[in-house]
């Protein structure tokens, strides 16, 4: 089993920035990718961004491309999501995820709330 713990959520004004962190422990070596998903009230969970451990290949949803940056620190088993130019529509619970493929994560964090006020 792997454990994922998110931090860094909060309340920010539109146009502001936040950085989320996801610390991984346990059998994280069994995964290839880590990433972020989000779920807004009344909406389905959606993919936000992902990064692979070995090649650092990144991917983003169209809605955040150019505003969000995902990165990772292998030594700390931590993945970060830097969110710039935040919009009210970015308000959601953000979940860290990990798996062999980010399209079907094996592990999830508990989520961290991000609220963007307009």
N, CA, C and O atoms as CSV, one atom per row, in Angstrom:
chain,resi,resn,atom,element,x,y,z
A,1,UNK,N,N,0.830,-1.194,0.000
A,1,UNK,CA,C,0.000,0.000,0.000
A,1,UNK,C,C,0.868,1.248,0.000
A,1,UNK,O,O,1.958,1.263,0.571
A,2,UNK,N,N,0.375,2.281,-0.639
A,2,UNK,CA,C,1.020,3.586,-0.616
A,2,UNK,C,C,0.067,4.567,0.046
A,2,UNK,O,O,-1.154,4.450,-0.068
A,3,UNK,N,N,0.640,5.521,0.728
A,3,UNK,CA,C,-0.175,6.552,1.376
A,3,UNK,C,C,0.178,7.909,0.782
A,3,UNK,O,O,1.350,8.219,0.568
A,4,UNK,N,N,-0.842,8.710,0.520
A,4,UNK,CA,C,-0.667,10.034,-0.054
A,4,UNK,C,C,-1.303,11.065,0.867
A,4,UNK,O,O,-2.444,10.904,1.299
A,5,UNK,N,N,-0.562,12.115,1.161
A,5,UNK,CA,C,-1.073,13.160,2.048
A,5,UNK,C,C,-0.892,14.509,1.373
A,5,UNK,O,O,0.226,14.921,1.064
A,6,UNK,N,N,-2.013,15.192,1.149
A,6,UNK,CA,C,-1.964,16.499,0.492
A,6,UNK,C,C,-1.895,17.619,1.530
A,6,UNK,O,O,-2.311,17.452,2.677
A,7,UNK,N,N,-1.366,18.753,1.103
A,7,UNK,CA,C,-1.361,19.952,1.929
A,7,UNK,C,C,-1.266,21.161,1.017
A,7,UNK,O,O,-0.927,21.038,-0.161
A,8,UNK,N,N,-1.568,22.332,1.570
A,8,UNK,CA,C,-1.390,23.562,0.811
A,8,UNK,C,C,-2.654,24.207,0.300
A,8,UNK,O,O,-2.596,25.286,-0.288
A,9,UNK,N,N,-3.790,23.583,0.507
A,9,UNK,CA,C,-5.032,24.198,0.057
A,9,UNK,C,C,-5.385,25.407,0.906
A,9,UNK,O,O,-4.750,25.675,1.927
A,10,UNK,N,N,-6.412,26.136,0.467
A,10,UNK,CA,C,-6.854,27.287,1.223
A,10,UNK,C,C,-7.717,28.206,0.411
A,10,UNK,O,O,-8.227,27.836,-0.647
A,11,UNK,N,N,-7.881,29.421,0.920
A,11,UNK,CA,C,-8.692,30.440,0.270
A,11,UNK,C,C,-7.778,31.484,-0.360
A,11,UNK,O,O,-6.848,31.976,0.278
A,12,UNK,N,N,-8.050,31.811,-1.609
A,12,UNK,CA,C,-7.226,32.781,-2.325
A,12,UNK,C,C,-8.123,33.604,-3.237
A,12,UNK,O,O,-9.166,33.130,-3.688
A,13,UNK,N,N,-7.718,34.820,-3.501
A,13,UNK,CA,C,-8.485,35.659,-4.415
A,13,UNK,C,C,-8.187,35.291,-5.859
A,13,UNK,O,O,-7.122,34.759,-6.173
A,14,UNK,N,N,-9.118,35.575,-6.710
A,14,UNK,CA,C,-8.916,35.331,-8.133
A,14,UNK,C,C,-7.672,36.068,-8.610
A,14,UNK,O,O,-7.435,37.221,-8.247
A,15,UNK,N,N,-6.884,35.382,-9.428
A,15,UNK,CA,C,-5.627,35.934,-9.907
A,15,UNK,C,C,-4.442,35.569,-9.034
A,15,UNK,O,O,-3.292,35.780,-9.419
A,16,UNK,N,N,-4.718,35.025,-7.862
A,16,UNK,CA,C,-3.663,34.654,-6.940
A,16,UNK,C,C,-3.069,33.290,-7.236
A,16,UNK,O,O,-3.385,32.661,-8.246
A,17,UNK,N,N,-2.196,32.841,-6.327
A,17,UNK,CA,C,-1.483,31.583,-6.507
A,17,UNK,C,C,-1.544,30.736,-5.244
A,17,UNK,O,O,-1.673,31.252,-4.133
A,18,UNK,N,N,-1.449,29.439,-5.436
A,18,UNK,CA,C,-1.317,28.482,-4.346
A,18,UNK,C,C,-0.411,27.363,-4.815
A,18,UNK,O,O,-0.321,27.083,-6.010
A,19,UNK,N,N,0.264,26.721,-3.862
A,19,UNK,CA,C,1.040,25.539,-4.195
A,19,UNK,C,C,0.573,24.384,-3.323
A,19,UNK,O,O,0.601,24.459,-2.095
A,20,UNK,N,N,0.147,23.326,-3.973
A,20,UNK,CA,C,-0.240,22.111,-3.288
A,20,UNK,C,C,0.937,21.148,-3.234
A,20,UNK,O,O,1.762,21.102,-4.147
A,21,UNK,N,N,1.002,20.383,-2.155
A,21,UNK,CA,C,2.023,19.353,-2.012
A,21,UNK,C,C,1.356,18.010,-1.758
A,21,UNK,O,O,0.291,17.937,-1.146
A,22,UNK,N,N,1.990,16.963,-2.230
A,22,UNK,CA,C,1.503,15.609,-1.978
A,22,UNK,C,C,2.703,14.755,-1.594
A,22,UNK,O,O,3.581,14.494,-2.417
A,23,UNK,N,N,2.732,14.327,-0.350
A,23,UNK,CA,C,3.817,13.482,0.130
A,23,UNK,C,C,3.392,12.018,0.076
A,23,UNK,O,O,2.318,11.651,0.553
A,24,UNK,N,N,4.242,11.200,-0.505
A,24,UNK,CA,C,3.935,9.788,-0.672
A,24,UNK,C,C,4.813,8.935,0.236
A,24,UNK,O,O,5.983,9.246,0.459
A,25,UNK,N,N,4.243,7.876,0.746
A,25,UNK,CA,C,4.999,6.931,1.564
A,25,UNK,C,C,4.482,5.529,1.291
A,25,UNK,O,O,3.453,5.350,0.640
A,26,UNK,N,N,5.206,4.537,1.795
A,26,UNK,CA,C,4.785,3.163,1.577
A,26,UNK,C,C,5.305,2.641,0.254
A,26,UNK,O,O,6.420,2.971,-0.151
A,27,UNK,N,N,4.516,1.836,-0.418
A,27,UNK,CA,C,4.937,1.142,-1.627
A,27,UNK,C,C,4.822,2.035,-2.865
A,27,UNK,O,O,4.238,1.657,-3.881
A,28,UNK,N,N,5.398,3.223,-2.743
A,28,UNK,CA,C,5.280,4.166,-3.844
A,28,UNK,C,C,6.091,3.717,-5.054
A,28,UNK,O,O,5.843,4.166,-6.173
A,29,UNK,N,N,7.062,2.830,-4.830
A,29,UNK,CA,C,7.882,2.357,-5.934
A,29,UNK,C,C,7.076,1.515,-6.915
A,29,UNK,O,O,7.527,1.242,-8.027
A,30,UNK,N,N,5.878,1.105,-6.494
A,30,UNK,CA,C,5.030,0.300,-7.372
A,30,UNK,C,C,4.268,1.159,-8.373
A,30,UNK,O,O,3.562,0.633,-9.234
A,31,UNK,N,N,4.404,2.468,-8.266
A,31,UNK,CA,C,3.688,3.367,-9.166
A,31,UNK,C,C,4.653,3.992,-10.171
A,31,UNK,O,O,5.865,4.020,-9.958
A,32,UNK,N,N,4.097,4.486,-11.256
A,32,UNK,CA,C,4.901,5.148,-12.277
A,32,UNK,C,C,4.578,6.627,-12.373
A,32,UNK,O,O,5.428,7.440,-12.737
A,33,UNK,N,N,3.348,6.965,-12.045
A,33,UNK,CA,C,2.893,8.338,-12.208
A,33,UNK,C,C,2.189,8.836,-10.957
A,33,UNK,O,O,1.551,8.077,-10.228
A,34,UNK,N,N,2.325,10.117,-10.738
A,34,UNK,CA,C,1.524,10.789,-9.703
A,34,UNK,C,C,0.892,12.006,-10.324
A,34,UNK,O,O,1.417,12.573,-11.281
A,35,UNK,N,N,-0.230,12.403,-9.781
A,35,UNK,CA,C,-0.892,13.554,-10.360
A,35,UNK,C,C,-1.976,14.107,-9.466
A,35,UNK,O,O,-2.106,13.731,-8.301
A,36,UNK,N,N,-2.745,15.004,-10.035
A,36,UNK,CA,C,-3.802,15.698,-9.321
A,36,UNK,C,C,-5.113,15.620,-10.101
A,36,UNK,O,O,-5.154,15.748,-11.325
A,37,UNK,N,N,-6.156,15.409,-9.351
A,37,UNK,CA,C,-7.516,15.482,-9.854
A,37,UNK,C,C,-8.260,16.495,-8.988
A,37,UNK,O,O,-7.787,16.867,-7.915
A,38,UNK,N,N,-9.408,16.932,-9.452
A,38,UNK,CA,C,-10.215,17.839,-8.638
A,38,UNK,C,C,-11.692,17.542,-8.843
A,38,UNK,O,O,-12.110,17.015,-9.874
A,39,UNK,N,N,-12.466,17.901,-7.824
A,39,UNK,CA,C,-13.901,17.704,-7.899
A,39,UNK,C,C,-14.584,18.934,-7.321
A,39,UNK,O,O,-14.433,19.249,-6.141
A,40,UNK,N,N,-15.329,19.614,-8.160
A,40,UNK,CA,C,-16.098,20.780,-7.747
A,40,UNK,C,C,-17.491,20.322,-7.312
A,40,UNK,O,O,-17.945,19.250,-7.713
A,41,UNK,N,N,-18.160,21.117,-6.506
A,41,UNK,CA,C,-19.500,20.739,-6.033
A,41,UNK,C,C,-20.447,20.454,-7.190
A,41,UNK,O,O,-20.592,21.272,-8.098
A,42,UNK,N,N,-21.083,19.306,-7.153
A,42,UNK,CA,C,-22.053,18.945,-8.167
A,42,UNK,C,C,-21.452,18.461,-9.469
A,42,UNK,O,O,-22.175,18.230,-10.438
A,43,UNK,N,N,-20.131,18.304,-9.508
A,43,UNK,CA,C,-19.472,17.872,-10.736
A,43,UNK,C,C,-18.684,16.596,-10.491
A,43,UNK,O,O,-18.388,16.238,-9.351
A,44,UNK,N,N,-18.353,15.920,-11.579
A,44,UNK,CA,C,-17.549,14.711,-11.469
A,44,UNK,C,C,-16.075,15.074,-11.253
A,44,UNK,O,O,-15.625,16.169,-11.593
A,45,UNK,N,N,-15.349,14.125,-10.681
A,45,UNK,CA,C,-13.920,14.312,-10.509
A,45,UNK,C,C,-13.256,14.393,-11.877
A,45,UNK,O,O,-13.589,13.614,-12.771
A,46,UNK,N,N,-12.323,15.321,-12.053
A,46,UNK,CA,C,-11.654,15.483,-13.330
A,46,UNK,C,C,-10.134,15.533,-13.166
A,46,UNK,O,O,-9.614,15.938,-12.126
A,47,UNK,N,N,-9.457,15.118,-14.199
A,47,UNK,CA,C,-8.004,15.131,-14.237
A,47,UNK,C,C,-7.505,16.573,-14.320
A,47,UNK,O,O,-8.099,17.407,-15.002
A,48,UNK,N,N,-6.405,16.857,-13.617
A,48,UNK,CA,C,-5.797,18.181,-13.654
A,48,UNK,C,C,-4.393,18.112,-14.257
A,48,UNK,O,O,-4.111,18.780,-15.252
A,49,UNK,N,N,-3.522,17.313,-13.664
A,49,UNK,CA,C,-2.136,17.246,-14.129
A,49,UNK,C,C,-1.488,15.977,-13.611
A,49,UNK,O,O,-1.934,15.403,-12.617
A,50,UNK,N,N,-0.424,15.536,-14.295
A,50,UNK,CA,C,0.299,14.339,-13.874
A,50,UNK,C,C,1.752,14.446,-14.279
A,50,UNK,O,O,2.118,15.208,-15.174
A,51,UNK,N,N,2.576,13.658,-13.595
A,51,UNK,CA,C,4.007,13.606,-13.893
A,51,UNK,C,C,4.505,12.201,-13.633
A,51,UNK,O,O,4.068,11.550,-12.684
A,52,UNK,N,N,5.414,11.728,-14.469
A,52,UNK,CA,C,5.991,10.404,-14.252
A,52,UNK,C,C,7.249,10.522,-13.406
A,52,UNK,O,O,7.960,11.526,-13.446
A,53,UNK,N,N,7.505,9.458,-12.633
A,53,UNK,CA,C,8.656,9.490,-11.715
A,53,UNK,C,C,9.972,9.508,-12.466
A,53,UNK,O,O,10.858,10.298,-12.142
A,54,UNK,N,N,10.111,8.662,-13.449
A,54,UNK,CA,C,11.424,8.452,-14.062
A,54,UNK,C,C,11.748,9.489,-15.128
A,54,UNK,O,O,12.842,10.054,-15.117
A,55,UNK,N,N,10.832,9.752,-16.040
A,55,UNK,CA,C,11.140,10.621,-17.180
A,55,UNK,C,C,10.664,12.053,-16.973
A,55,UNK,O,O,10.959,12.923,-17.792
A,56,UNK,N,N,9.940,12.308,-15.902
A,56,UNK,CA,C,9.395,13.634,-15.620
A,56,UNK,C,C,8.466,14.127,-16.727
A,56,UNK,O,O,8.300,15.333,-16.911
A,57,UNK,N,N,7.880,13.226,-17.438
A,57,UNK,CA,C,6.913,13.612,-18.463
A,57,UNK,C,C,5.668,14.172,-17.783
A,57,UNK,O,O,5.127,13.563,-16.860
A,58,UNK,N,N,5.221,15.331,-18.245
A,58,UNK,CA,C,4.059,15.974,-17.636
A,58,UNK,C,C,2.882,16.035,-18.596
A,58,UNK,O,O,3.057,16.009,-19.814
A,59,UNK,N,N,1.703,16.114,-18.044
A,59,UNK,CA,C,0.492,16.286,-18.846
A,59,UNK,C,C,-0.477,17.148,-18.045
A,59,UNK,O,O,-0.473,17.132,-16.814
A,60,UNK,N,N,-1.307,17.902,-18.765
A,60,UNK,CA,C,-2.235,18.831,-18.140
A,60,UNK,C,C,-3.582,18.806,-18.852
A,60,UNK,O,O,-3.670,18.496,-20.041
A,61,UNK,N,N,-4.607,19.131,-18.114
A,61,UNK,CA,C,-5.896,19.330,-18.756
A,61,UNK,C,C,-5.865,20.672,-19.469
A,61,UNK,O,O,-5.093,21.556,-19.100
A,62,UNK,N,N,-6.684,20.824,-20.471
A,62,UNK,CA,C,-6.716,22.071,-21.228
A,62,UNK,C,C,-7.103,23.251,-20.345
A,62,UNK,O,O,-6.658,24.374,-20.580
A,63,UNK,N,N,-7.914,23.008,-19.348
A,63,UNK,CA,C,-8.420,24.099,-18.513
A,63,UNK,C,C,-7.348,24.717,-17.614
A,63,UNK,O,O,-7.515,25.839,-17.136
A,64,UNK,N,N,-6.254,23.997,-17.381
A,64,UNK,CA,C,-5.203,24.533,-16.498
A,64,UNK,C,C,-3.885,24.736,-17.214
A,64,UNK,O,O,-2.959,25.317,-16.647
A,65,UNK,N,N,-3.781,24.273,-18.441
A,65,UNK,CA,C,-2.520,24.378,-19.178
A,65,UNK,C,C,-2.091,25.844,-19.284
A,65,UNK,O,O,-2.885,26.713,-19.643
A,66,UNK,N,N,-0.833,26.094,-18.968
A,66,UNK,CA,C,-0.309,27.451,-19.004
A,66,UNK,C,C,-0.452,28.198,-17.692
A,66,UNK,O,O,0.172,29.243,-17.505
A,67,UNK,N,N,-1.267,27.677,-16.778
A,67,UNK,CA,C,-1.456,28.327,-15.473
A,67,UNK,C,C,-0.913,27.471,-14.333
A,67,UNK,O,O,-0.391,28.000,-13.352
A,68,UNK,N,N,-1.034,26.161,-14.461
A,68,UNK,CA,C,-0.587,25.234,-13.423
A,68,UNK,C,C,0.704,24.545,-13.860
A,68,UNK,O,O,0.920,24.292,-15.045
A,69,UNK,N,N,1.555,24.248,-12.881
A,69,UNK,CA,C,2.795,23.524,-13.150
A,69,UNK,C,C,2.950,22.409,-12.129
A,69,UNK,O,O,2.901,22.646,-10.922
A,70,UNK,N,N,3.137,21.189,-12.625
A,70,UNK,CA,C,3.363,20.056,-11.747
A,70,UNK,C,C,4.853,19.730,-11.743
A,70,UNK,O,O,5.521,19.795,-12.775
A,71,UNK,N,N,5.357,19.380,-10.569
A,71,UNK,CA,C,6.765,19.012,-10.440
A,71,UNK,C,C,6.885,17.989,-9.316
A,71,UNK,O,O,5.949,17.780,-8.544
A,72,UNK,N,N,8.050,17.359,-9.240
A,72,UNK,CA,C,8.229,16.391,-8.160
A,72,UNK,C,C,9.659,16.389,-7.655
A,72,UNK,O,O,10.599,16.730,-8.374
A,73,UNK,N,N,9.793,15.996,-6.399
A,73,UNK,CA,C,11.094,15.843,-5.757
A,73,UNK,C,C,11.210,14.377,-5.379
A,73,UNK,O,O,10.621,13.938,-4.391
A,74,UNK,N,N,11.967,13.620,-6.161
A,74,UNK,CA,C,12.073,12.188,-5.923
A,74,UNK,C,C,12.669,11.871,-4.561
A,74,UNK,O,O,12.269,10.905,-3.911
A,75,UNK,N,N,13.627,12.684,-4.130
A,75,UNK,CA,C,14.280,12.421,-2.849
A,75,UNK,C,C,13.292,12.525,-1.695
A,75,UNK,O,O,13.447,11.850,-0.677
A,76,UNK,N,N,12.286,13.364,-1.853
A,76,UNK,CA,C,11.287,13.558,-0.801
A,76,UNK,C,C,9.991,12.811,-1.094
A,76,UNK,O,O,9.047,12.876,-0.307
A,77,UNK,N,N,9.940,12.102,-2.220
A,77,UNK,CA,C,8.697,11.423,-2.626
A,77,UNK,C,C,7.514,12.379,-2.578
A,77,UNK,O,O,6.441,12.041,-2.077
A,78,UNK,N,N,7.727,13.561,-3.101
A,78,UNK,CA,C,6.707,14.606,-3.028
A,78,UNK,C,C,6.451,15.191,-4.413
A,78,UNK,O,O,7.374,15.427,-5.192
A,79,UNK,N,N,5.194,15.413,-4.690
A,79,UNK,CA,C,4.779,16.050,-5.931
A,79,UNK,C,C,4.106,17.380,-5.581
A,79,UNK,O,O,3.376,17.479,-4.594
A,80,UNK,N,N,4.361,18.382,-6.393
A,80,UNK,CA,C,3.828,19.711,-6.151
A,80,UNK,C,C,2.934,20.138,-7.312
A,80,UNK,O,O,3.114,19.697,-8.447
A,81,UNK,N,N,1.978,20.993,-7.010
A,81,UNK,CA,C,1.160,21.611,-8.051
A,81,UNK,C,C,1.128,23.107,-7.774
A,81,UNK,O,O,0.465,23.563,-6.843
A,82,UNK,N,N,1.848,23.860,-8.588
A,82,UNK,CA,C,1.846,25.311,-8.477
A,82,UNK,C,C,0.719,25.844,-9.346
A,82,UNK,O,O,0.677,25.610,-10.554
A,83,UNK,N,N,-0.191,26.562,-8.708
A,83,UNK,CA,C,-1.368,27.073,-9.405
A,83,UNK,C,C,-1.309,28.592,-9.442
A,83,UNK,O,O,-1.391,29.256,-8.409
A,84,UNK,N,N,-1.167,29.126,-10.637
A,84,UNK,CA,C,-1.127,30.573,-10.838
A,84,UNK,C,C,-2.388,31.048,-11.555
A,84,UNK,O,O,-3.128,30.256,-12.139
A,85,UNK,N,N,-2.610,32.349,-11.496
A,85,UNK,CA,C,-3.757,32.963,-12.184
A,85,UNK,C,C,-5.047,32.211,-11.883
A,85,UNK,O,O,-5.811,31.874,-12.788
A,86,UNK,N,N,-5.273,31.959,-10.625
A,86,UNK,CA,C,-6.428,31.160,-10.231
A,86,UNK,C,C,-7.734,31.858,-10.565
A,86,UNK,O,O,-7.848,33.081,-10.479
A,87,UNK,N,N,-8.717,31.052,-10.946
A,87,UNK,CA,C,-10.042,31.532,-11.304
A,87,UNK,C,C,-11.070,30.910,-10.362
A,87,UNK,O,O,-10.802,29.904,-9.706
A,88,UNK,N,N,-12.233,31.519,-10.310
A,88,UNK,CA,C,-13.280,30.986,-9.430
A,88,UNK,C,C,-13.641,29.558,-9.825
A,88,UNK,O,O,-14.009,28.753,-8.970
A,89,UNK,N,N,-13.538,29.238,-11.114
A,89,UNK,CA,C,-13.871,27.887,-11.560
A,89,UNK,C,C,-12.828,26.843,-11.168
A,89,UNK,O,O,-13.029,25.649,-11.390
A,90,UNK,N,N,-11.718,27.290,-10.587
A,90,UNK,CA,C,-10.733,26.340,-10.058
A,90,UNK,C,C,-11.111,25.865,-8.658
A,90,UNK,O,O,-10.469,24.967,-8.112
A,91,UNK,N,N,-12.142,26.460,-8.081
A,91,UNK,CA,C,-12.584,26.047,-6.754
A,91,UNK,C,C,-13.023,24.592,-6.778
A,91,UNK,O,O,-13.886,24.205,-7.567
A,92,UNK,N,N,-12.422,23.790,-5.907
A,92,UNK,CA,C,-12.709,22.356,-5.875
A,92,UNK,C,C,-11.919,21.717,-4.743
A,92,UNK,O,O,-11.065,22.350,-4.122
A,93,UNK,N,N,-12.218,20.462,-4.493
A,93,UNK,CA,C,-11.355,19.642,-3.654
A,93,UNK,C,C,-10.325,19.007,-4.583
A,93,UNK,O,O,-10.682,18.389,-5.586
A,94,UNK,N,N,-9.072,19.160,-4.252
A,94,UNK,CA,C,-7.992,18.638,-5.073
A,94,UNK,C,C,-7.450,17.367,-4.424
A,94,UNK,O,O,-7.120,17.339,-3.239
A,95,UNK,N,N,-7.369,16.324,-5.237
A,95,UNK,CA,C,-6.926,15.021,-4.769
A,95,UNK,C,C,-5.613,14.634,-5.443
A,95,UNK,O,O,-5.453,14.769,-6.657
A,96,UNK,N,N,-4.702,14.161,-4.648
A,96,UNK,CA,C,-3.472,13.579,-5.171
A,96,UNK,C,C,-3.751,12.122,-5.503
A,96,UNK,O,O,-4.522,11.459,-4.808
A,97,UNK,N,N,-3.125,11.622,-6.563
A,97,UNK,CA,C,-3.340,10.242,-6.976
A,97,UNK,C,C,-2.032,9.658,-7.487
A,97,UNK,O,O,-1.146,10.383,-7.939
A,98,UNK,N,N,-1.925,8.347,-7.410
A,98,UNK,CA,C,-0.721,7.664,-7.895
A,98,UNK,C,C,-1.105,6.308,-8.444
A,98,UNK,O,O,-2.065,5.686,-7.991
A,99,UNK,N,N,-0.340,5.858,-9.428
A,99,UNK,CA,C,-0.610,4.554,-9.993
A,99,UNK,C,C,0.366,4.205,-11.087
A,99,UNK,O,O,1.220,5.009,-11.459
A,100,UNK,N,N,0.235,3.006,-11.596
A,100,UNK,CA,C,1.057,2.594,-12.740
A,100,UNK,C,C,0.724,3.516,-13.913
A,100,UNK,O,O,1.611,3.949,-14.649
A,101,UNK,N,N,-0.535,3.801,-14.070
A,101,UNK,CA,C,-0.997,4.774,-15.066
A,101,UNK,C,C,-1.904,5.760,-14.371
A,101,UNK,O,O,-2.763,5.357,-13.586
A,102,UNK,N,N,-1.737,7.031,-14.636
A,102,UNK,CA,C,-2.553,8.036,-13.958
A,102,UNK,C,C,-3.994,7.964,-14.431
A,102,UNK,O,O,-4.887,8.504,-13.777
A,103,UNK,N,N,-4.232,7.308,-15.552
A,103,UNK,CA,C,-5.615,7.180,-16.020
A,103,UNK,C,C,-6.425,6.245,-15.118
A,103,UNK,O,O,-7.653,6.324,-15.085
A,104,UNK,N,N,-5.748,5.374,-14.399
A,104,UNK,CA,C,-6.419,4.480,-13.446
A,104,UNK,C,C,-5.591,4.424,-12.167
A,104,UNK,O,O,-4.876,3.450,-11.928
A,105,UNK,N,N,-5.687,5.465,-11.348
A,105,UNK,CA,C,-4.869,5.504,-10.129
A,105,UNK,C,C,-5.196,4.364,-9.168
A,105,UNK,O,O,-6.343,3.938,-9.033
A,106,UNK,N,N,-4.159,3.897,-8.519
A,106,UNK,CA,C,-4.329,2.859,-7.512
A,106,UNK,C,C,-4.506,3.448,-6.112
A,106,UNK,O,O,-5.094,2.824,-5.229
A,107,UNK,N,N,-3.984,4.663,-5.931
A,107,UNK,CA,C,-3.987,5.274,-4.608
A,107,UNK,C,C,-4.489,6.718,-4.696
A,107,UNK,O,O,-4.265,7.423,-5.680
A,108,UNK,N,N,-5.171,7.123,-3.635
A,108,UNK,CA,C,-5.719,8.478,-3.556
A,108,UNK,C,C,-5.410,9.088,-2.193
A,108,UNK,O,O,-5.355,8.394,-1.178
A,109,UNK,N,N,-5.211,10.404,-2.199
A,109,UNK,CA,C,-5.118,11.119,-0.946
A,109,UNK,C,C,-6.500,11.488,-0.446
A,109,UNK,O,O,-7.510,11.166,-1.072
A,110,UNK,N,N,-6.533,12.161,0.681
A,110,UNK,CA,C,-7.817,12.501,1.304
A,110,UNK,C,C,-8.433,13.765,0.721
A,110,UNK,O,O,-9.615,14.034,0.932
A,111,UNK,N,N,-7.647,14.535,-0.004
A,111,UNK,CA,C,-8.144,15.750,-0.631
A,111,UNK,C,C,-7.844,16.999,0.177
A,111,UNK,O,O,-7.755,16.960,1.404
A,112,UNK,N,N,-7.691,18.110,-0.535
A,112,UNK,CA,C,-7.480,19.398,0.115
A,112,UNK,C,C,-8.336,20.446,-0.614
A,112,UNK,O,O,-8.382,20.477,-1.844
A,113,UNK,N,N,-8.997,21.282,0.149
A,113,UNK,CA,C,-9.922,22.239,-0.420
A,113,UNK,C,C,-9.187,23.468,-0.948
A,113,UNK,O,O,-8.344,24.043,-0.260
A,114,UNK,N,N,-9.516,23.857,-2.168
A,114,UNK,CA,C,-9.039,25.111,-2.758
A,114,UNK,C,C,-10.268,25.946,-3.089
A,114,UNK,O,O,-11.154,25.508,-3.823
A,115,UNK,N,N,-10.308,27.141,-2.544
A,115,UNK,CA,C,-11.425,28.049,-2.797
A,115,UNK,C,C,-10.879,29.353,-3.362
A,115,UNK,O,O,-10.015,29.991,-2.760
A,116,UNK,N,N,-11.394,29.741,-4.524
A,116,UNK,CA,C,-10.961,30.968,-5.184
A,116,UNK,C,C,-12.126,31.950,-5.156
A,116,UNK,O,O,-13.188,31.689,-5.720
A,117,UNK,N,N,-11.913,33.063,-4.503
A,117,UNK,CA,C,-12.972,34.070,-4.405
A,117,UNK,C,C,-12.830,35.080,-5.532
A,117,UNK,O,O,-11.726,35.491,-5.890
A,118,UNK,N,N,-13.973,35.468,-6.082
A,118,UNK,CA,C,-13.935,36.409,-7.206
A,118,UNK,C,C,-14.141,37.836,-6.737
A,118,UNK,O,O,-14.139,38.759,-7.550
